[in-house]
Amino acid sequence: MVNRKELNPESSPHAAFGAKLRVVREGLGLTQDQLGNEMGYTCGHISSVETGRKVPTLRFSRQADQALRTANTEESFERQWREIRHGSLLEGHPEYVMNEGRAAEIRLYEVGVIPGLLQTPDYAWGLAEGAVKRQAITKEQAQERVRVIAERQAILERKASLMTFVVVDESCIRRPIGGKAIMNAQYARLLEFAERPDTVFQVAPFSMGARRPFDLPVYILTMPDRSLMFYAESAQRGFLDGENTSVTPWLVAYHQLQAEALSQGASMAMIKQLRKGTL
């Protein structure tokens, strides 16, 4: 074929994305011009993504999935895009984030830090910069983490029907990140979150002791079809499980956690005391 550039998918993640796009497109018998018309892009744009000269965007990935019939599959371009963008995050996390955006209900438990969905930008930067100083991630990866958090938080405003249940270990609200002003703003953010009609916020106090069912962060999603997804992570890796039979025991344990945790009113009172410096 004239002017056909040979691709090396192993040269970079973006090259792998482009090579896959070409393989799927040609497998369906589509030209670059035909795919471009279907997706709303020029033939040149398709060519540039396939050859790695242009970086694919989220919109491009979703349009490709629709045109090439790969949406919501293991081979979706959106999934590959998220894996590229979230390369600094734990295994399983990009797929969790993709499903989080589609969930009808979110239940989460966090230890040590405020959950990403509730972090203020300054708090998120404080955590990311700390990881850079420890040389755990690069500056670019820190910026990516903060952008991912901002994107995730958008679902709280976009989906009016989304119910969000949050339980945080007491360590989350007592651990200072970035100084008093940043923590006070973060406390205010938590109080605002708890006042919403579609949220529940509770603190699991240290006094729970061995009655606390989880030692690591836990996230449980209820999807629109009422299926369940479970995500947990350690310092080294994340784990995503979509089998209802194995997720149900975790959901039961989460309900037990909520029963043992402070009520929302008592949780808010604790945060107000911390903000005033009286606790």
Contacts in CASP RR format, 6 or more apart in sequence:
PFRMAT RR
TARGET T0000
AUTHOR 0000-0000-0000
METHOD contacts of the structure
MODEL  1
MVNRKELNPESSPHAAFGAKLRVVREGLGLTQDQLGNEMGYTCGHISSVE
TGRKVPTLRFSRQADQALRTANTEESFERQWREIRHGSLLEGHPEYVMNE
GRAAEIRLYEVGVIPGLLQTPDYAWGLAEGAVKRQAITKEQAQERVRVIA
ERQAILERKASLMTFVVVDESCIRRPIGGKAIMNAQYARLLEFAERPDTV
FQVAPFSMGARRPFDLPVYILTMPDRSLMFYAESAQRGFLDGENTSVTPW
LVAYHQLQAEALSQGASMAMIKQLRKGTL
5 51 0 8 1.000
7 15 0 8 1.000
7 18 0 8 1.000
7 19 0 8 1.000
7 22 0 8 1.000
7 50 0 8 1.000
7 51 0 8 1.000
8 15 0 8 1.000
8 19 0 8 1.000
9 15 0 8 1.000
9 16 0 8 1.000
9 18 0 8 1.000
9 19 0 8 1.000
9 20 0 8 1.000
10 16 0 8 1.000
12 52 0 8 1.000
13 83 0 8 1.000
13 84 0 8 1.000
14 52 0 8 1.000
14 55 0 8 1.000
14 56 0 8 1.000
14 84 0 8 1.000
15 52 0 8 1.000
16 80 0 8 1.000
17 49 0 8 1.000
17 52 0 8 1.000
17 56 0 8 1.000
17 77 0 8 1.000
17 80 0 8 1.000
17 81 0 8 1.000
17 84 0 8 1.000
18 49 0 8 1.000
18 50 0 8 1.000
18 51 0 8 1.000
18 52 0 8 1.000
18 56 0 8 1.000
19 50 0 8 1.000
20 75 0 8 1.000
20 77 0 8 1.000
20 80 0 8 1.000
21 46 0 8 1.000
21 49 0 8 1.000
21 50 0 8 1.000
21 64 0 8 1.000
21 77 0 8 1.000
22 50 0 8 1.000
24 68 0 8 1.000
24 70 0 8 1.000
24 75 0 8 1.000
25 32 0 8 1.000
25 35 0 8 1.000
25 46 0 8 1.000
25 50 0 8 1.000
25 68 0 8 1.000
28 68 0 8 1.000
28 69 0 8 1.000
30 38 0 8 1.000
31 43 0 8 1.000
32 43 0 8 1.000
32 44 0 8 1.000
32 46 0 8 1.000
32 47 0 8 1.000
32 50 0 8 1.000
33 43 0 8 1.000
33 46 0 8 1.000
35 46 0 8 1.000
35 64 0 8 1.000
35 67 0 8 1.000
35 68 0 8 1.000
36 42 0 8 1.000
36 43 0 8 1.000
36 45 0 8 1.000
36 46 0 8 1.000
36 67 0 8 1.000
38 67 0 8 1.000
39 46 0 8 1.000
39 60 0 8 1.000
39 63 0 8 1.000
39 64 0 8 1.000
39 66 0 8 1.000
39 67 0 8 1.000
40 63 0 8 1.000
41 60 0 8 1.000
41 63 0 8 1.000
45 54 0 8 1.000
48 54 0 8 1.000
49 55 0 8 1.000
49 56 0 8 1.000
49 60 0 8 1.000
56 64 0 8 1.000
56 77 0 8 1.000
56 81 0 8 1.000
56 84 0 8 1.000
57 81 0 8 1.000
58 78 0 8 1.000
58 81 0 8 1.000
60 77 0 8 1.000
60 81 0 8 1.000
61 76 0 8 1.000
61 77 0 8 1.000
61 78 0 8 1.000
61 80 0 8 1.000
61 81 0 8 1.000
62 71 0 8 1.000
62 77 0 8 1.000
62 78 0 8 1.000
64 70 0 8 1.000
64 77 0 8 1.000
65 71 0 8 1.000
65 72 0 8 1.000
65 76 0 8 1.000
65 77 0 8 1.000
65 78 0 8 1.000
68 77 0 8 1.000
70 76 0 8 1.000
70 77 0 8 1.000
71 78 0 8 1.000
78 98 0 8 1.000
79 94 0 8 1.000
79 95 0 8 1.000
79 98 0 8 1.000
82 94 0 8 1.000
82 95 0 8 1.000
82 97 0 8 1.000
82 98 0 8 1.000
83 94 0 8 1.000
85 94 0 8 1.000
85 144 0 8 1.000
85 148 0 8 1.000
86 93 0 8 1.000
86 94 0 8 1.000
86 97 0 8 1.000
86 144 0 8 1.000
86 148 0 8 1.000
87 94 0 8 1.000
87 141 0 8 1.000
87 144 0 8 1.000
88 137 0 8 1.000
88 138 0 8 1.000
88 141 0 8 1.000
88 144 0 8 1.000
88 145 0 8 1.000
89 145 0 8 1.000
89 148 0 8 1.000
90 233 0 8 1.000
90 236 0 8 1.000
90 237 0 8 1.000
90 238 0 8 1.000
91 237 0 8 1.000
91 238 0 8 1.000
92 231 0 8 1.000
92 237 0 8 1.000
92 238 0 8 1.000
92 239 0 8 1.000
92 240 0 8 1.000
93 231 0 8 1.000
93 233 0 8 1.000
93 238 0 8 1.000
95 240 0 8 1.000
96 219 0 8 1.000
96 221 0 8 1.000
96 229 0 8 1.000
96 231 0 8 1.000
96 240 0 8 1.000
97 148 0 8 1.000
97 151 0 8 1.000
97 152 0 8 1.000
99 221 0 8 1.000
99 223 0 8 1.000
99 229 0 8 1.000
99 240 0 8 1.000
100 106 0 8 1.000
100 152 0 8 1.000
100 155 0 8 1.000
100 219 0 8 1.000
100 221 0 8 1.000
101 152 0 8 1.000
101 155 0 8 1.000
101 159 0 8 1.000
102 223 0 8 1.000
102 224 0 8 1.000
103 162 0 8 1.000
103 221 0 8 1.000
103 222 0 8 1.000
103 223 0 8 1.000
103 224 0 8 1.000
103 229 0 8 1.000
104 161 0 8 1.000
104 162 0 8 1.000
104 163 0 8 1.000
104 222 0 8 1.000
104 223 0 8 1.000
104 224 0 8 1.000
104 226 0 8 1.000
105 162 0 8 1.000
105 163 0 8 1.000
105 164 0 8 1.000
105 165 0 8 1.000
105 221 0 8 1.000
105 222 0 8 1.000
106 117 0 8 1.000
106 162 0 8 1.000
106 163 0 8 1.000
106 164 0 8 1.000
106 165 0 8 1.000
106 219 0 8 1.000
106 220 0 8 1.000
106 221 0 8 1.000
106 222 0 8 1.000
107 165 0 8 1.000
107 166 0 8 1.000
107 219 0 8 1.000
107 220 0 8 1.000
107 221 0 8 1.000
107 222 0 8 1.000
107 251 0 8 1.000
107 254 0 8 1.000
108 115 0 8 1.000
108 117 0 8 1.000
108 164 0 8 1.000
108 165 0 8 1.000
108 166 0 8 1.000
108 167 0 8 1.000
108 217 0 8 1.000
108 218 0 8 1.000
108 219 0 8 1.000
108 220 0 8 1.000
109 166 0 8 1.000
109 167 0 8 1.000
109 168 0 8 1.000
109 169 0 8 1.000
109 204 0 8 1.000
109 214 0 8 1.000
109 217 0 8 1.000
109 218 0 8 1.000
109 219 0 8 1.000
109 254 0 8 1.000
109 257 0 8 1.000
110 166 0 8 1.000
110 167 0 8 1.000
110 168 0 8 1.000
110 169 0 8 1.000
110 172 0 8 1.000
110 217 0 8 1.000
111 168 0 8 1.000
111 169 0 8 1.000
111 171 0 8 1.000
111 172 0 8 1.000
111 214 0 8 1.000
111 215 0 8 1.000
111 216 0 8 1.000
111 217 0 8 1.000
112 169 0 8 1.000
112 171 0 8 1.000
112 172 0 8 1.000
112 175 0 8 1.000
113 127 0 8 1.000
113 172 0 8 1.000
113 175 0 8 1.000
113 177 0 8 1.000
114 123 0 8 1.000
114 168 0 8 1.000
114 172 0 8 1.000
114 173 0 8 1.000
114 177 0 8 1.000
114 186 0 8 1.000
114 190 0 8 1.000
115 166 0 8 1.000
115 168 0 8 1.000
115 172 0 8 1.000
115 217 0 8 1.000
116 124 0 8 1.000
116 149 0 8 1.000
116 152 0 8 1.000
116 153 0 8 1.000
117 149 0 8 1.000
117 152 0 8 1.000
117 153 0 8 1.000
117 156 0 8 1.000
117 164 0 8 1.000
117 166 0 8 1.000
118 153 0 8 1.000
118 166 0 8 1.000
118 189 0 8 1.000
118 190 0 8 1.000
118 193 0 8 1.000
119 127 0 8 1.000
119 149 0 8 1.000
119 153 0 8 1.000
119 186 0 8 1.000
119 189 0 8 1.000
120 182 0 8 1.000
120 185 0 8 1.000
120 186 0 8 1.000
120 189 0 8 1.000
121 146 0 8 1.000
121 150 0 8 1.000
122 178 0 8 1.000
122 182 0 8 1.000
122 185 0 8 1.000
122 186 0 8 1.000
123 177 0 8 1.000
123 178 0 8 1.000
123 182 0 8 1.000
123 183 0 8 1.000
123 185 0 8 1.000
123 186 0 8 1.000
124 145 0 8 1.000
124 146 0 8 1.000
124 149 0 8 1.000
124 150 0 8 1.000
125 142 0 8 1.000
125 146 0 8 1.000
126 177 0 8 1.000
126 178 0 8 1.000
126 182 0 8 1.000
127 177 0 8 1.000
128 137 0 8 1.000
128 142 0 8 1.000
128 143 0 8 1.000
128 145 0 8 1.000
128 146 0 8 1.000
129 142 0 8 1.000
131 137 0 8 1.000
131 142 0 8 1.000
131 145 0 8 1.000
132 138 0 8 1.000
132 139 0 8 1.000
132 142 0 8 1.000
137 145 0 8 1.000
155 162 0 8 1.000
156 162 0 8 1.000
156 164 0 8 1.000
160 198 0 8 1.000
161 198 0 8 1.000
162 198 0 8 1.000
163 198 0 8 1.000
163 199 0 8 1.000
163 200 0 8 1.000
164 198 0 8 1.000
164 199 0 8 1.000
164 200 0 8 1.000
165 199 0 8 1.000
165 200 0 8 1.000
165 254 0 8 1.000
165 258 0 8 1.000
166 193 0 8 1.000
166 199 0 8 1.000
166 200 0 8 1.000
166 201 0 8 1.000
166 202 0 8 1.000
167 201 0 8 1.000
167 202 0 8 1.000
167 203 0 8 1.000
167 204 0 8 1.000
167 254 0 8 1.000
167 257 0 8 1.000
167 258 0 8 1.000
167 261 0 8 1.000
168 201 0 8 1.000
168 202 0 8 1.000
168 203 0 8 1.000
168 204 0 8 1.000
169 203 0 8 1.000
169 204 0 8 1.000
169 212 0 8 1.000
170 203 0 8 1.000
170 204 0 8 1.000
170 205 0 8 1.000
170 206 0 8 1.000
170 270 0 8 1.000
171 206 0 8 1.000
173 187 0 8 1.000
173 190 0 8 1.000
173 203 0 8 1.000
173 270 0 8 1.000
173 271 0 8 1.000
173 274 0 8 1.000
174 274 0 8 1.000
176 183 0 8 1.000
177 183 0 8 1.000
177 186 0 8 1.000
183 275 0 8 1.000
184 275 0 8 1.000
187 271 0 8 1.000
187 272 0 8 1.000
187 274 0 8 1.000
187 275 0 8 1.000
188 275 0 8 1.000
190 201 0 8 1.000
190 271 0 8 1.000
191 268 0 8 1.000
191 271 0 8 1.000
191 272 0 8 1.000
193 199 0 8 1.000
193 201 0 8 1.000
194 200 0 8 1.000
194 201 0 8 1.000
194 264 0 8 1.000
194 265 0 8 1.000
194 267 0 8 1.000
194 268 0 8 1.000
200 258 0 8 1.000
200 264 0 8 1.000
201 264 0 8 1.000
201 267 0 8 1.000
201 268 0 8 1.000
202 258 0 8 1.000
202 261 0 8 1.000
202 262 0 8 1.000
202 263 0 8 1.000
202 264 0 8 1.000
202 267 0 8 1.000
203 261 0 8 1.000
203 262 0 8 1.000
203 266 0 8 1.000
203 267 0 8 1.000
203 270 0 8 1.000
203 271 0 8 1.000
204 212 0 8 1.000
204 257 0 8 1.000
204 260 0 8 1.000
204 261 0 8 1.000
204 262 0 8 1.000
205 261 0 8 1.000
205 262 0 8 1.000
205 270 0 8 1.000
208 260 0 8 1.000
208 261 0 8 1.000
211 260 0 8 1.000
212 257 0 8 1.000
212 260 0 8 1.000
213 253 0 8 1.000
213 254 0 8 1.000
213 256 0 8 1.000
213 257 0 8 1.000
214 253 0 8 1.000
214 257 0 8 1.000
216 232 0 8 1.000
216 233 0 8 1.000
216 234 0 8 1.000
217 232 0 8 1.000
217 233 0 8 1.000
218 230 0 8 1.000
218 231 0 8 1.000
218 232 0 8 1.000
218 250 0 8 1.000
218 254 0 8 1.000
219 230 0 8 1.000
219 231 0 8 1.000
219 232 0 8 1.000
220 228 0 8 1.000
220 229 0 8 1.000
220 230 0 8 1.000
220 231 0 8 1.000
220 247 0 8 1.000
220 250 0 8 1.000
220 251 0 8 1.000
220 254 0 8 1.000
221 228 0 8 1.000
221 229 0 8 1.000
221 230 0 8 1.000
221 231 0 8 1.000
222 228 0 8 1.000
223 229 0 8 1.000
227 242 0 8 1.000
227 244 0 8 1.000
228 242 0 8 1.000
228 244 0 8 1.000
228 247 0 8 1.000
228 248 0 8 1.000
228 251 0 8 1.000
229 240 0 8 1.000
229 241 0 8 1.000
229 242 0 8 1.000
229 247 0 8 1.000
230 240 0 8 1.000
230 241 0 8 1.000
230 242 0 8 1.000
230 246 0 8 1.000
230 247 0 8 1.000
230 250 0 8 1.000
230 251 0 8 1.000
231 238 0 8 1.000
231 239 0 8 1.000
231 240 0 8 1.000
231 241 0 8 1.000
232 238 0 8 1.000
232 239 0 8 1.000
233 239 0 8 1.000
241 247 0 8 1.000
261 267 0 8 1.000
262 270 0 8 1.000
270 279 0 8 1.000
273 279 0 8 1.000
END
